[in-house]
Amino acid sequence: MEKLDTTSSFTPEKQRDVELFGSLFCPYTKQATRFLDEKGIAYVYKEVPMIFGWKLPLKTFWEMKRRSDGKTTVPQIFISGEYYGDEERLFADDRDGRLDAALRGESFAE
């Protein structure tokens, strides 16, 4: 995997709550959690167990699906309880400078 650019000016002490639903063996989840860790963004990780790409229909899967308006892929990210998106949006918003604003509490609706 390529090294992600985490050079923006985010300051963690002003951060809103972040939740990430992901799966242990999912490369996209690993990429998103590594990015958040390298950027210093605190988050609550919620495991969605997965076997050979199939998500087990357990409590965390149903919670993620309900809160994300039916999305079943991982990772799915929430900021202050609001659905934010997946890893692609996370990386795109960071490149465009919108991630820091979303984490500070500014609107992040598309």
C-alpha positions as a Markdown table, in Angstrom:
| # | Residue | x | y | z |
|---|---|---|---|---|
| 1 | Met | 0.0 | 0.0 | 0.0 |
| 2 | Glu | 1.2 | 3.5 | -0.7 |
| 3 | Lys | 2.0 | 5.9 | 2.1 |
| 4 | Leu | -0.9 | 8.3 | 2.6 |
| 5 | Asp | -0.4 | 12.0 | 2.8 |
| 6 | Thr | -1.4 | 13.1 | 6.3 |
| 7 | Thr | 0.1 | 16.6 | 6.2 |
| 8 | Ser | -3.0 | 18.7 | 6.8 |
| 9 | Ser | -3.3 | 21.0 | 9.8 |
| 10 | Phe | -5.9 | 19.1 | 11.9 |
| 11 | Thr | -5.7 | 19.6 | 15.6 |
| 12 | Pro | -7.2 | 16.6 | 17.5 |
| 13 | Glu | -8.2 | 18.6 | 20.6 |
| 14 | Lys | -11.1 | 20.2 | 18.6 |
| 15 | Gln | -12.2 | 16.9 | 17.1 |
| 16 | Arg | -15.8 | 15.7 | 17.0 |
| 17 | Asp | -16.6 | 12.0 | 17.8 |
| 18 | Val | -15.6 | 9.6 | 15.0 |
| 19 | Glu | -16.9 | 6.0 | 14.7 |
| 20 | Leu | -15.6 | 3.5 | 12.2 |
| 21 | Phe | -17.3 | 0.3 | 11.4 |
| 22 | Gly | -14.8 | -2.1 | 9.8 |
| 23 | Ser | -13.6 | -5.7 | 9.5 |
| 24 | Leu | -10.3 | -7.0 | 10.7 |
| 25 | Phe | -9.3 | -8.7 | 7.5 |
| 26 | Cys | -10.5 | -5.9 | 5.1 |
| 27 | Pro | -7.7 | -4.1 | 3.4 |
| 28 | Tyr | -9.8 | -0.9 | 3.0 |
| 29 | Thr | -10.5 | -0.9 | 6.8 |
| 30 | Lys | -6.8 | -1.3 | 7.5 |
| 31 | Gln | -6.0 | 1.6 | 5.1 |
| 32 | Ala | -8.6 | 3.8 | 6.8 |
| 33 | Thr | -7.6 | 3.0 | 10.4 |
| 34 | Arg | -3.9 | 3.5 | 9.5 |
| 35 | Phe | -4.7 | 6.9 | 8.0 |
| 36 | Leu | -6.7 | 8.0 | 11.0 |
| 37 | Asp | -3.9 | 6.8 | 13.3 |
| 38 | Glu | -1.2 | 8.6 | 11.4 |
| 39 | Lys | -3.3 | 11.8 | 11.2 |
| 40 | Gly | -3.9 | 11.6 | 15.0 |
| 41 | Ile | -7.7 | 11.4 | 14.7 |
| 42 | Ala | -9.2 | 9.5 | 17.6 |
| 43 | Tyr | -12.0 | 7.1 | 16.7 |
| 44 | Val | -14.1 | 4.3 | 18.1 |
| 45 | Tyr | -13.7 | 1.1 | 16.1 |
| 46 | Lys | -16.7 | -1.2 | 15.8 |
| 47 | Glu | -15.9 | -4.7 | 14.4 |
| 48 | Val | -18.2 | -6.1 | 11.7 |
| 49 | Pro | -17.1 | -9.8 | 11.6 |
| 50 | Met | -16.5 | -11.0 | 8.0 |
| 51 | Ile | -15.7 | -14.4 | 6.6 |
| 52 | Phe | -14.5 | -14.6 | 3.0 |
| 53 | Gly | -16.1 | -11.2 | 2.2 |
| 54 | Trp | -19.4 | -12.1 | 3.8 |
| 55 | Lys | -20.4 | -10.0 | 6.8 |
| 56 | Leu | -21.9 | -11.9 | 9.6 |
| 57 | Pro | -25.4 | -10.6 | 10.4 |
| 58 | Leu | -24.6 | -9.6 | 13.9 |
| 59 | Lys | -25.5 | -6.6 | 16.0 |
| 60 | Thr | -22.7 | -4.3 | 14.6 |
| 61 | Phe | -23.5 | -5.2 | 11.0 |
| 62 | Trp | -27.2 | -4.3 | 11.5 |
| 63 | Glu | -26.3 | -1.1 | 13.3 |
| 64 | Met | -24.0 | -0.1 | 10.5 |
| 65 | Lys | -26.5 | -0.9 | 7.8 |
| 66 | Arg | -29.3 | 1.0 | 9.6 |
| 67 | Arg | -27.3 | 4.1 | 10.4 |
| 68 | Ser | -25.7 | 4.3 | 6.9 |
| 69 | Asp | -29.0 | 4.0 | 5.0 |
| 70 | Gly | -28.4 | 0.5 | 3.9 |
| 71 | Lys | -24.6 | 0.4 | 3.1 |
| 72 | Thr | -23.1 | -3.0 | 3.6 |
| 73 | Thr | -19.5 | -2.4 | 2.7 |
| 74 | Val | -16.8 | -1.6 | 5.2 |
| 75 | Pro | -15.4 | 0.7 | 6.4 |
| 76 | Gln | -18.3 | 3.0 | 7.1 |
| 77 | Ile | -17.5 | 6.2 | 9.0 |
| 78 | Phe | -19.7 | 8.4 | 11.2 |
| 79 | Ile | -18.9 | 11.8 | 12.7 |
| 80 | Ser | -20.8 | 12.9 | 15.8 |
| 81 | Gly | -23.4 | 10.2 | 15.0 |
| 82 | Glu | -24.0 | 11.4 | 11.4 |
| 83 | Tyr | -23.2 | 9.2 | 8.5 |
| 84 | Tyr | -20.1 | 10.5 | 6.8 |
| 85 | Gly | -19.1 | 7.9 | 4.2 |
| 86 | Asp | -16.5 | 5.3 | 3.4 |
| 87 | Glu | -12.7 | 5.3 | 3.0 |
| 88 | Glu | -12.9 | 6.8 | -0.5 |
| 89 | Arg | -14.7 | 9.9 | 0.8 |
| 90 | Leu | -12.3 | 10.1 | 3.8 |
| 91 | Phe | -9.2 | 10.3 | 1.5 |
| 92 | Ala | -10.9 | 12.6 | -1.1 |
| 93 | Asp | -12.0 | 15.0 | 1.6 |
| 94 | Asp | -8.5 | 15.0 | 3.1 |
| 95 | Arg | -6.9 | 15.8 | -0.3 |
| 96 | Asp | -9.5 | 18.6 | -0.9 |
| 97 | Gly | -9.1 | 20.1 | 2.6 |
| 98 | Arg | -12.7 | 19.2 | 3.7 |
| 99 | Leu | -11.9 | 16.5 | 6.2 |
| 100 | Asp | -10.5 | 18.9 | 8.9 |
| 101 | Ala | -13.6 | 21.1 | 8.5 |
| 102 | Ala | -15.9 | 18.1 | 9.0 |
| 103 | Leu | -14.0 | 17.1 | 12.1 |
| 104 | Arg | -14.3 | 20.6 | 13.5 |
| 105 | Gly | -18.0 | 20.5 | 13.2 |
| 106 | Glu | -18.6 | 22.3 | 10.0 |
| 107 | Ser | -21.1 | 20.8 | 7.6 |
| 108 | Phe | -20.0 | 17.8 | 5.6 |
| 109 | Ala | -23.1 | 17.0 | 3.6 |
| 110 | Glu | -22.4 | 16.5 | -0.1 |
